[in-house]
Amino acid sequence: MDVHAIHRFTELRRKDPELSDSTLLNSNNETGFTGKADVVVAGAGIIGLCYAIHLKNTSPHLKIEVFEKSPAPVQKIGESTLSPFSTFANSEILPHDYFLRLFGMKDGLQFYCVDQHGHSVSAEDVGGIDLSFQLDRRMSELLLTMWAQKLGINVYHGVDIDFEIPEGRAVDSSASHIRETVSDSGIEHGRSTDSFTSPRAILKHPFQSVGSHVSARMVCDATGFSRKLTSKFGNKEKFPGWNCDAYWAYFRPRDDSKVESRLDHWDYPATKHMCFPEGWGWFINLISWHHAPLSNLMDLVAYIIDKAKHGVPASELPCTRDLSAMFDCPYEFITSIGFAVRNDFKLPENLEEYGDAESERKFTYFKRRYPTLERLLDEGYDLLPKYYGKQTYFVRKAMAYQSPIVAGEGWLAVGNSGGFTNPLISPGINAGICTAFFASTLTTTILTAPEENSRAVMQRGVEIYQSYIHDFAMPRLHQQCRVWYNSFRDHRLFKALIRCFWATVIDDYDAHYGDQYTLEDTKWLVGAGSDAYQKLCTEVLDVLEPSIGCAAPSEQQVEQVLAISDRCLTRRRELHPEKWSRYLREYDDDFQSVPGKHERAAGGRLCAIKCKECKHWMHDRAPACPICGTESEASRYAIAGSGVPAAEQTITGDQAMGASGIAGMLEQLSLIKQQV
């Protein structure tokens, strides 16, 4: 390839140094602005772009336009992924090993429960199930933006968007109202003649090449916490009881050997969770591209996309180190560290000794409150002052909420625009993918309906989606979060309930594991979708709540919960005997702790191994290190799948969802498709 061709954006910036970031990004769109589209997406974050990409993959004839207020992708919280995102990315975007040239590898979750006196550390982990990534959000959103543009989706940065709702055309999203409306519209007999009208998209921007509004057949609100469209249908609904606040900053890791031995496998490339009665802290290792100029990064990403489109195997790509040199894109390894704590805990009235701003004070307070945390941060990490701009510490308060209405006439909301619970187990991206996939599938169904049935089909789709987000996904994610936080109040609860989580929800995922993301995957919901697990959560919370101020549970409460846990594990062993020793370091196949066992048994789908040259992590199937290119050593583990082809696996009664739940909604979606 001609050297000037692979440095296209750098050349544009060189010829015109005043060229803005948004103009540079928007120049990559394949067609010009016309003011009309089939679908308009508000927000070019990960979830909005994944919605657009899946929609374009399934309906390539649709004209899709995405509008983003920020002039260019920027770093933000929410860096950790799990199997839902990696499966979606592998089937809808790029193979895993392409991603690993740009992002840090992740294998599983590690949890450590600590006490205030620094005497006790309990460690639990799961891994070897699937490959996922730790995302530098600037790079990930740039990659998705340029991939979308390559598919023919126009993505406009530096264009703010707002909406006008057609007067008298709002849809009541309550199930009873929509059932009446659908019946009246004649969908059962194919007689409806009523089309529908989507919200009008109003554009605010500094560009002459983009008009002041755009009309669309459907609109997707992917504006996250801004809730540009969902906010017009009601204020946030807060969940009853305590909420959580988050405080975080960015650090450069030091030598891992300084980490105390009780933090078993601390250097392994999993997302680390440091749990304590008031909440938990995350430690996420990232490949940061923060210091690379946007034009250079665009050239690098364009090169990667071009190789993928030409079918070049990832093994033939340059390694990260060589890509960095080719495109003059410096990278470094940093760690995102933050605490997500309950807001019903009474803090000292005066926190001035802990720093200047509220975010620094509360971050430092919880760090110092736990000696294990303080030693870990002081001896293992160096703070990066103002790494991402004008501030060093960040805060987000009262994180948990849901939007009362998440769908209406001609529109759907995805991701955090519909609601958010907690960063624990990373639902922002991984449950968000469920909403993007579900919403894009519904969008296709609605837009392919005959005009005479379009309004009736749209209304039915709105009912299904409203129920999925508001009545299924958000309440279940919130209940799962409450159980986790209650388990942090006592080490015994922590060790008992985390095993129930593995046994119930990982078992469900393991049974349905596949290389393609499907509607079936939208039910898993990072574990919260499991009926069996939700039943367990209800039993546990009936014992442990209400809990006020993170107080330790009584001995009677602990004994009751341990009994619930024992019943759960006994039942899961009887129903689904699994080789848990291949996924869990401490346990055998019967979930019994094995003294001295510190490694997973053979038979997991993958494991991470350290490169002998650069000492960074890669998966055991990689022929060479994606970071430095050094040839891989022989795998320590056998490479094995579940042993049963996905098509031959049987869903048991505990795994299947009842007809009144999400499975029923999916059946309704299938009926809509048949009617269309």
Order of alpha helices (4+ residues) and beta strands (2+ residues): alpha-alpha-beta-alpha-beta-alpha-alpha-beta-beta-beta-beta-alpha-beta-beta-alpha-beta-beta-beta-beta-beta-alpha-alpha-beta-alpha-alpha-beta-beta-beta-beta-beta-beta-alpha-alpha-alpha-alpha-alpha-alpha-alpha-beta-beta-alpha
